[in-house]
Amino acid sequence: MTDLIEVKEADFDLGLEYQALRGSADGPGAIVTFTGLVRDFGDQRGVQGLYLEHYPGMTESVLEGLITEARERWTIQAARIIHRVGRLHLQDQIVFVGISSSHRSDAFAACSFIMDALKTSAPFWKKEITAQGEYWVEQKASDQTQAEKWLTNDSNSQM
């Protein structure tokens, strides 16, 4: 199975994504997935939805680079990244990261690394929509700190 990167408005099916990872070429020993959802709080209280934009072409290139880096650090069989853009409502799925590997430690580490790095390096812009108005979200210091830990620590020390 080849890796998959999608940036799209349409929702995704968790079951289908899991089955695609499970069917990866070598028969994985572990599959780890992360799914991010729209929540009712963020920088503002009372968030009613989000609007996400991205830089087409560059976004996909950055995501491909994250998978390449994960493959250099850990033994993974397949990787899938799906990120939604456009208008999203409360509890909608925003992002999916899935990794298959022979070993759970590699799958967990690669999935965590990709999600942490994605939040700080991929060119996405998020606007929170509330009853009081719409507000662009700034990158959080906590996200930057988490991503930087992957640069300063041994690749397996995150798990």
Secondary structure, DSSP 8 states (H G I E B T S, - for coil): ---EEEEESS---HHHHHHHHHT-TT--SEEEEEEEE--SBSSSBSEEEEEEEE-TTHHHHHHHHHHHHHHHHS--SEEEEEEE-EEEETT-EEEEEEEEESSHHHHHHHHHHHHHHHHHHS-EEEEEEETTEEEE----HHHHHHHHHHHHS-TTTT-
